[in-house]
Amino acid sequence: MNKQKMLKIINFLLILDWLVVVISILFYRFIPSGLQGSIYLYETHWIAGIVFIFLTIMHFILNFKWVKSTYFQPKKEKK
């Protein structure tokens, strides 16, 4: 699988996982329902957070060449 296709998949999964993290904490903490404070939502939030960290690391690895060229190249002097 080429790098661009893998990045598109990881970016899509990052968005979906971020939504799961946000929605699960909203229901766990703020939405008055039978789910508020449930262990199911807590575990969902925790697992989705771990997956988010893993996907973020993969995203960074796949974009490392861009990061390196943007932030770690010596600045050219103007003449």
KEPAPA-975191 format. One record per residue: residue number from 1; z, x, y of N, C-alpha, C in turn. Coordinates in steps of 0.2 Angstrom, whole numbers. Layout:
BEGIN
(NUM; (Z; X; Y); (Z; X; Y); (Z; X; Y))
...
END
This chain:
BEGIN
(1; (0; 4; -6); (0; 0; 0); (0; 5; 6))
(2; (-4; 3; 11); (-5; 7; 17); (1; 6; 22))
(3; (2; 10; 26); (8; 10; 31); (8; 4; 35))
(4; (2; 2; 38); (2; -4; 43); (4; -10; 39))
(5; (1; -11; 33); (3; -17; 29); (10; -17; 28))
(6; (13; -12; 26); (20; -11; 24); (24; -13; 30))
(7; (22; -10; 36); (26; -12; 42); (26; -19; 44))
(8; (20; -22; 43); (20; -30; 44); (24; -33; 40))
(9; (25; -32; 34); (29; -35; 29); (36; -34; 31))
(10; (38; -28; 33); (45; -26; 34); (47; -29; 41))
(11; (43; -30; 46); (44; -33; 52); (45; -40; 51))
(12; (41; -44; 47); (42; -51; 45); (49; -52; 42))
(13; (50; -48; 37); (57; -48; 34); (63; -47; 38))
(14; (62; -42; 43); (67; -41; 48); (69; -47; 52))
(15; (63; -51; 54); (64; -57; 58); (68; -62; 54))
(16; (65; -63; 48); (68; -68; 44); (76; -67; 42))
(17; (77; -61; 41); (84; -59; 39); (88; -59; 46))
(18; (86; -57; 51); (90; -58; 58); (91; -66; 59))
(19; (87; -70; 57); (88; -77; 58); (94; -79; 53))
(20; (94; -77; 47); (99; -79; 42); (106; -76; 45))
(21; (106; -70; 47); (112; -67; 50); (115; -72; 56))
(22; (110; -73; 60); (112; -77; 66); (115; -84; 64))
(23; (111; -88; 60); (112; -94; 58); (118; -95; 54))
(24; (119; -90; 50); (125; -90; 45); (132; -89; 49))
(25; (132; -85; 54); (138; -84; 58); (139; -90; 63))
(26; (133; -93; 65); (134; -99; 70); (138; -105; 66))
(27; (135; -106; 60); (138; -111; 55); (145; -109; 53))
(28; (146; -103; 52); (153; -100; 50); (158; -101; 55))
(29; (156; -100; 61); (161; -99; 67); (161; -105; 71))
(30; (155; -108; 73); (155; -113; 79); (153; -120; 77))
(31; (149; -121; 72); (146; -128; 71); (152; -132; 67))
(32; (154; -137; 70); (159; -141; 66); (156; -145; 60))
(33; (157; -142; 55); (155; -146; 49); (159; -144; 43))
(34; (158; -146; 37); (161; -144; 31); (160; -137; 29))
(35; (155; -134; 32); (153; -127; 30); (157; -122; 35))
(36; (160; -124; 40); (163; -120; 45); (169; -116; 41))
(37; (169; -109; 41); (174; -105; 38); (173; -105; 30))
(38; (167; -107; 28); (167; -106; 20); (165; -99; 18))
(39; (167; -98; 12); (166; -91; 9); (159; -90; 8))
(40; (155; -95; 7); (148; -95; 5); (144; -92; 11))
(41; (146; -95; 17); (143; -92; 23); (145; -85; 25))
(42; (151; -84; 24); (153; -77; 25); (150; -72; 21))
(43; (149; -73; 14); (145; -69; 10); (138; -69; 12))
(44; (135; -74; 13); (128; -74; 16); (127; -70; 22))
(45; (131; -70; 26); (131; -66; 33); (132; -59; 31))
(46; (137; -57; 26); (138; -50; 25); (132; -47; 21))
(47; (129; -51; 16); (124; -48; 12); (117; -48; 17))
(48; (116; -53; 21); (110; -52; 25); (111; -46; 30))
(49; (117; -45; 32); (118; -39; 37); (117; -32; 33))
(50; (119; -32; 27); (117; -26; 23); (109; -25; 22))
(51; (106; -31; 21); (99; -31; 20); (96; -29; 27))
(52; (98; -31; 32); (96; -30; 39); (96; -22; 40))
(53; (102; -19; 38); (102; -12; 39); (97; -8; 35))
(54; (96; -10; 29); (91; -7; 25); (84; -8; 28))
(55; (82; -14; 30); (76; -15; 33); (75; -11; 39))
(56; (80; -10; 43); (80; -7; 49); (79; 1; 48))
(57; (82; 4; 43); (81; 11; 41); (74; 12; 39))
(58; (71; 7; 35); (64; 7; 32); (59; 7; 38))
(59; (61; 3; 43); (57; 2; 49); (57; 8; 53))
(60; (62; 11; 54); (63; 18; 57); (59; 23; 54))
(61; (60; 24; 47); (56; 29; 43); (49; 28; 44))
(62; (46; 22; 44); (39; 21; 44); (36; 22; 51))
(63; (41; 22; 56); (39; 23; 63); (41; 30; 66))
(64; (43; 34; 61); (46; 40; 63); (41; 45; 67))
(65; (35; 45; 65); (30; 49; 68); (29; 47; 76))
(66; (29; 40; 77); (29; 38; 84); (35; 40; 88))
(67; (41; 39; 85); (47; 41; 88); (47; 48; 90))
(68; (45; 52; 85); (45; 59; 86); (40; 61; 92))
(69; (34; 58; 92); (30; 60; 97); (32; 57; 104))
(70; (35; 52; 104); (37; 49; 110); (44; 52; 113))
(71; (48; 54; 109); (55; 56; 112); (56; 63; 111))
(72; (53; 67; 106); (55; 73; 104); (50; 79; 106))
(73; (44; 77; 110); (39; 82; 111); (41; 85; 118))
(74; (40; 91; 119); (42; 94; 125); (37; 91; 131))
(75; (40; 90; 137); (37; 88; 142); (32; 93; 145))
(76; (26; 90; 147); (21; 95; 150); (22; 95; 157))
(77; (21; 102; 159); (22; 103; 166); (16; 101; 170))
(78; (17; 98; 176); (12; 96; 180); (10; 102; 185))
(79; (3; 103; 186); (1; 109; 190); (-2; 107; 196))
END
